[in-house]
Amino acid sequence: MIVQKDKDELLVDVGGKSEGVLPFRELSLAIDPKLLKVGDTLEVMIHRIDEMDGTLFLSERRARALKTWEKVIEAHEHDEVIEATVTQVVKGGVLVDLGMRGFVPASQIRRQPVGNLDELVGQRLRLKVIDLDHKRHRVVLSQRLVLEEELQAKKQELLDTLEVAQIREGVVVRLADFGAFVDLGGIDGLIHNSELSYARIKHPSEVVKIGDVVQVEIMKFDPEAKKVSLSLKHALPDPWDEHAEKLYETNKLTAQVVKVTPNYLLVEIIPGILAMVPKGEFDAGAQYVPGQDIEVTLLTINHTTRRITASIQHVADVPPEEIEGLVVPEIDVAAPVVAAAEVPEAAPAETPAEPAEPAGESPAEPPAAE
């Protein structure tokens, strides 16, 4: 118990009718001498006795460090998390107050690099011991280890609950040429460009940006590799439903060439809906390039397989009413057959009648010349 407070030291009653001197320099960094007053209690240890007059010199920080060292060893052996406050920035990291000084390297503070270490002073860190020097009573700690272990546990918990066709909320964290990465809360999933939109896109930035909160559908996932494939299209209107009134055979539309091959053209007739123009339905001698706008006529539409064929020539040049006229009508085999005698015929043109020949006689021969 403090019995007297002087300019730079305290007089402390240690029991047994003994008193000792506690210099302010022997207080822990967490203790502000200005706040101490007579009657306060402190845990101290005797670290020196004056040989001349027997004065006891006390230390609160050494007592605290000794007690803390035992706790640090126990925490290290049991892989436990301990909390400590950042007290000072030093070369290569920060010092924390555990009851003794501990060092946290800058690389072990967070999973990402820390820009300004000064901002950490006064903050509480959750730490694990990664190195101990028993001779010097020095300890090195890491908060990054704690964060990574928590993240792995969170990932596993998330993986255990993921199911195909499930809808999850996530945040777009990174864009690549081939798609967007979404943080589902511990696991990053990939939305491929083809699953970002029904329409064809060149880059994911056409649809999303970093920081966007999106509702995504789980397409497939590999629990062992911890890879998740996502889709954003489920939240968008289906163009096959949205533009159903345009999807009928013989309809003419303006399409955009997507792909050119010797045997077919792939065209986008409506954003998100593709049609194939087979060989024979386009001029093989013409030059087509991706992005070119062309007029096409829809030939066949299969709503089940979502496949459409179209034509640029031939059928495209024939009006719809003529196409309908080209259809051969079905013959009703149950209809009665009309007899030939009942079919009125046009009367033949009249010709002069020839004289009838008598029965059984042959035509008269001219008389012989005498």
C-alpha positions in Angstrom: 0.0 0.0 0.0 1.3 3.5 -0.8 1.9 5.4 2.4 3.7 8.4 0.9 4.1 10.1 -2.5 7.2 12.1 -3.3 8.4 13.9 -6.5 9.8 10.8 -8.2 9.2 7.9 -5.9 6.7 6.3 -3.6 7.0 4.9 -0.1 5.2 1.6 0.0 4.2 -0.6 3.0 5.1 -4.2 2.1 3.9 -5.7 5.4 5.8 -7.0 8.3 6.3 -3.5 9.5 8.6 -2.9 6.5 8.5 -0.2 4.0 10.3 0.1 0.7 11.0 2.7 -1.9 9.4 2.4 -5.3 11.0 4.8 -7.9 8.6 6.0 -10.7 11.0 4.4 -13.2 10.1 1.0 -11.8 6.4 1.4 -12.6 4.9 -0.3 -15.7 4.2 1.8 -18.8 0.5 1.3 -18.2 0.6 3.1 -14.9 0.6 6.9 -14.8 2.4 8.1 -11.6 0.3 11.3 -11.6 -2.8 9.2 -11.0 -1.4 7.3 -8.0 -2.3 8.5 -4.5 -1.8 7.5 -0.9 -3.8 4.4 0.0 -3.6 2.8 -3.5 -2.3 -0.8 -3.6 0.3 -2.2 -6.0 1.9 -5.6 -6.6 5.7 -5.2 -6.1 8.8 -7.2 -5.6 12.0 -6.5 -3.8 14.7 -6.3 -6.4 17.5 -4.7 -4.3 18.5 -4.1 -0.7 20.9 -1.3 0.2 23.8 -2.9 2.0 24.5 0.2 4.0 21.2 1.0 5.6 19.0 -1.9 4.6 16.6 0.2 2.5 14.3 -2.0 0.3 14.1 -0.9 -3.3 10.9 -2.1 -4.9 9.8 -2.7 -8.5 6.2 -2.9 -9.7 7.1 -3.5 -13.4 9.5 -6.4 -12.5 6.8 -8.0 -10.3 4.3 -7.6 -13.1 6.7 -8.9 -15.7 7.5 -12.0 -13.7 3.9 -12.8 -13.2 3.1 -12.1 -16.8 6.0 -14.2 -18.0 4.4 -17.2 -16.4 1.1 -16.4 -18.1 2.9 -15.9 -21.5 4.5 -19.3 -21.2 1.2 -20.9 -20.3 -0.6 -19.2 -23.2 2.2 -20.3 -25.6 1.9 -23.9 -24.4 -1.9 -24.0 -24.8 -1.9 -21.9 -28.1 -4.2 -19.3 -26.4 -5.0 -15.8 -27.5 -3.9 -12.9 -25.2 -4.8 -9.3 -25.5 -2.4 -6.3 -25.1 -2.3 -2.6 -25.8 0.1 -1.0 -28.2 2.3 1.4 -26.3 5.1 2.4 -28.7 6.2 2.3 -32.3 9.8 1.0 -32.7 11.9 0.0 -35.7 10.3 -2.9 -37.5 7.0 -3.0 -35.5 5.3 -2.0 -32.2 5.7 -2.7 -28.5 2.7 -4.0 -26.5 2.1 -4.1 -22.8 1.4 -7.6 -21.6 2.4 -6.8 -18.0 5.8 -6.9 -19.6 7.0 -5.7 -22.9 6.2 -7.7 -26.0 7.2 -7.1 -29.6 4.9 -7.4 -32.6 6.7 -7.2 -36.0 4.9 -5.0 -38.5 4.4 -8.0 -40.8 2.5 -9.8 -38.0 0.0 -7.1 -37.2 -2.6 -7.7 -40.0 -3.1 -9.9 -43.0 -2.4 -6.8 -45.2 0.5 -4.4 -44.8 -0.1 -1.6 -42.2 0.5 1.9 -43.6 0.9 4.1 -40.5 2.0 2.2 -37.4 1.5 5.3 -35.2 -2.3 4.9 -35.6 -2.0 1.7 -33.6 -0.8 3.3 -30.4 -3.5 2.8 -27.7 -5.2 0.0 -29.6 -5.9 -3.4 -28.2 -4.5 -6.3 -30.2 -5.4 -10.0 -30.0 -2.1 -11.9 -30.1 -0.5 -15.3 -30.0 3.1 -16.0 -28.9 5.3 -17.0 -31.8 8.7 -16.8 -30.2 10.1 -16.8 -26.6 13.6 -15.9 -25.3 13.7 -17.5 -21.9 17.1 -16.1 -21.0 16.2 -12.5 -21.8 12.5 -12.8 -21.0 11.6 -11.5 -24.4 8.5 -12.4 -26.3 7.5 -12.0 -30.0 3.8 -12.0 -30.8 1.5 -12.1 -33.8 -2.0 -10.8 -34.4 -1.9 -11.9 -38.1 -1.7 -15.5 -37.0 -4.9 -15.0 -34.9 -6.7 -13.4 -37.9 -5.7 -16.1 -40.3 -6.8 -18.9 -38.0 -10.2 -17.2 -37.5 -10.5 -16.7 -41.3 -9.8 -20.4 -41.9 -12.4 -21.4 -39.3 -14.9 -19.0 -40.9 -14.2 -20.4 -44.3 -14.7 -24.0 -43.2 -18.0 -23.0 -41.5 -19.2 -21.3 -44.7 -18.2 -24.2 -46.8 -20.1 -26.6 -44.6 -23.3 -24.6 -45.3 -22.9 -23.9 -49.0 -25.3 -25.6 -51.4 -25.7 -25.4 -55.2 -28.5 -23.0 -56.2 -28.3 -21.2 -52.9 -28.5 -17.4 -53.0 -25.8 -15.6 -51.0 -24.9 -11.9 -50.5 -21.4 -10.9 -51.2 -19.1 -7.9 -51.9 -17.2 -7.4 -55.1 -13.5 -7.3 -54.1 -11.6 -7.7 -57.3 -12.0 -7.5 -61.1 -10.1 -9.5 -63.7 -10.4 -9.7 -67.5 -12.3 -13.0 -67.2 -14.7 -12.2 -64.3 -15.3 -10.7 -60.9 -14.3 -12.0 -57.4 -16.9 -11.8 -54.7 -16.2 -12.1 -50.9 -19.0 -14.3 -49.5 -17.8 -13.7 -45.9 -14.5 -15.6 -45.7 -14.4 -17.2 -49.1 -13.9 -15.5 -52.5 -16.1 -16.8 -55.3 -15.7 -16.1 -59.0 -18.4 -14.8 -61.3 -17.3 -15.6 -64.9 -18.1 -12.9 -67.5 -20.6 -15.3 -69.0 -22.5 -15.4 -65.7 -22.4 -11.6 -65.1 -25.0 -10.8 -67.8 -27.2 -12.4 -70.4 -25.6 -10.0 -72.9 -22.1 -10.5 -74.1 -19.5 -8.3 -72.3 -15.8 -7.7 -72.7 -15.0 -6.8 -69.1 -16.8 -7.2 -65.8 -16.5 -3.4 -65.1 -19.4 -3.1 -67.6 -21.7 -4.7 -65.0 -20.1 -4.3 -61.5 -17.5 -2.4 -59.6 -15.4 -3.0 -56.5 -17.4 -2.5 -53.4 -20.7 -3.5 -54.9 -23.0 -5.6 -52.7 -24.5 -8.3 -54.9 -26.9 -11.2 -54.6 -25.3 -14.2 -56.2 -26.3 -17.8 -56.9 -24.0 -20.7 -56.1 -23.4 -22.6 -59.3 -20.8 -25.1 -58.1 -18.1 -25.4 -55.4 -15.2 -27.6 -54.5 -15.0 -28.0 -50.7 -11.4 -29.4 -50.9 -10.0 -26.7 -53.2 -12.3 -24.1 -51.5 -13.3 -22.8 -54.9 -16.8 -21.4 -55.6 -18.4 -20.5 -58.9 -21.1 -17.9 -58.8 -23.7 -16.4 -61.1 -25.2 -12.9 -61.1 -27.6 -13.5 -64.0 -30.3 -15.0 -61.8 -31.1 -11.5 -60.5 -31.5 -10.1 -64.0 -34.6 -10.3 -66.3 -34.4 -13.3 -68.6 -34.3 -11.9 -72.1 -36.2 -15.0 -73.4 -39.1 -13.9 -71.2 -38.6 -10.2 -71.5 -38.6 -10.2 -75.3 -40.9 -13.2 -76.0 -43.0 -11.2 -78.4 -40.1 -10.8 -80.8 -39.1 -14.5 -80.8 -41.2 -15.9 -83.6 -40.3 -17.5 -86.9 -40.1 -15.1 -90.0 -39.5 -12.1 -87.7 -36.9 -9.7 -89.1 -34.5 -8.2 -86.6 -31.3 -6.1 -86.6 -28.5 -8.3 -85.2 -24.9 -7.8 -84.3 -22.2 -10.2 -85.6 -20.5 -11.9 -82.7 -18.4 -14.6 -84.4 -17.4 -15.4 -88.0 -16.5 -18.9 -89.2 -16.5 -20.4 -92.7 -19.5 -22.6 -91.8 -21.7 -20.3 -89.7 -22.1 -16.8 -88.2 -23.0 -16.3 -84.6 -25.2 -13.2 -84.2 -26.8 -11.5 -81.2 -30.4 -10.7 -82.1 -31.3 -9.3 -78.7 -28.9 -8.6 -75.8 -28.4 -12.0 -74.3 -30.0 -14.0 -77.1 -27.8 -15.5 -79.8 -28.7 -17.0 -83.2 -26.7 -19.1 -85.7 -26.8 -18.3 -89.4 -25.8 -21.5 -91.0 -23.8 -21.9 -94.3 -26.1 -21.3 -97.2 -28.0 -18.6 -95.3 -25.4 -15.9 -95.7 -23.2 -14.8 -98.6 -19.9 -16.7 -98.3 -18.2 -14.0 -100.5 -19.3 -11.1 -98.2 -17.0 -9.8 -95.5 -18.5 -10.0 -92.0 -16.8 -8.7 -88.9 -17.6 -9.0 -85.2 -19.6 -5.9 -84.1 -21.2 -5.4 -87.6 -25.0 -4.8 -87.6 -26.9 -6.9 -90.1 -30.6 -7.7 -90.9 -31.7 -11.3 -90.2 -34.9 -13.3 -90.4 -35.6 -15.9 -87.8 -35.9 -19.4 -89.3 -36.3 -21.8 -86.4 -36.7 -21.2 -82.6 -36.4 -24.0 -80.0 -37.5 -22.5 -76.7 -36.5 -25.7 -74.8 -32.9 -25.8 -75.9 -32.9 -22.0 -76.5 -31.4 -22.4 -80.0 -32.3 -20.1 -82.9 -31.3 -20.3 -86.5 -31.5 -17.2 -88.8 -30.9 -16.2 -92.3 -29.4 -13.1 -93.9 -30.4 -14.0 -97.5 -33.0 -16.2 -99.2 -35.7 -16.2 -96.6 -34.6 -12.8 -95.4 -35.6 -11.4 -98.9 -39.0 -13.1 -99.0 -41.9 -11.2 -97.3 -43.6 -13.2 -94.4 -46.8 -13.5 -96.3 -45.0 -15.2 -99.2 -43.3 -17.6 -96.8 -46.7 -18.6 -95.5 -47.8 -19.2 -99.1 -44.9 -21.5 -99.7 -46.2 -23.9 -97.1 -47.9 -27.0 -98.7 -51.3 -27.5 -97.3 -52.0 -30.8 -95.6 -54.3 -33.2 -97.5 -57.3 -34.6 -95.7 -57.3 -38.3 -96.6 -60.8 -38.7 -95.2 -62.4 -36.3 -97.8 -64.7 -38.0 -100.5 -63.1 -38.5 -103.9 -64.9 -36.7 -106.7 -65.8 -39.0 -109.7 -64.4 -38.0 -113.1 -67.9 -38.1 -114.8 -69.1 -35.6 -112.3 -66.5 -33.1 -113.2 -67.8 -30.7 -115.9 -65.5 -30.4 -118.8 -65.5 -27.7 -121.6 -67.2 -28.9 -124.8 -64.8 -29.6 -127.7 -64.8 -27.3 -130.7 -67.1 -28.6 -133.5 -65.6 -30.1 -136.7 -67.4 -31.1 -140.0 -68.8 -34.5 -139.8 -67.5 -37.2 -142.2 -70.0 -39.4 -144.1 -70.6 -42.7 -142.5 -69.4 -45.7 -144.3 -71.8 -48.6 -145.0 -71.4 -51.5 -142.9 -69.4 -54.3 -144.4 -68.4 -52.5 -147.6 -65.1 -51.2 -148.5 -64.5 -47.8 -150.1 -65.3 -47.9 -154.0 -62.2 -48.1 -156.2 -61.9 -45.9 -159.3 -62.7 -47.7 -162.6 -59.8 -49.1 -164.5 -58.8 -47.3 -167.6 -59.8 -48.8 -170.8 
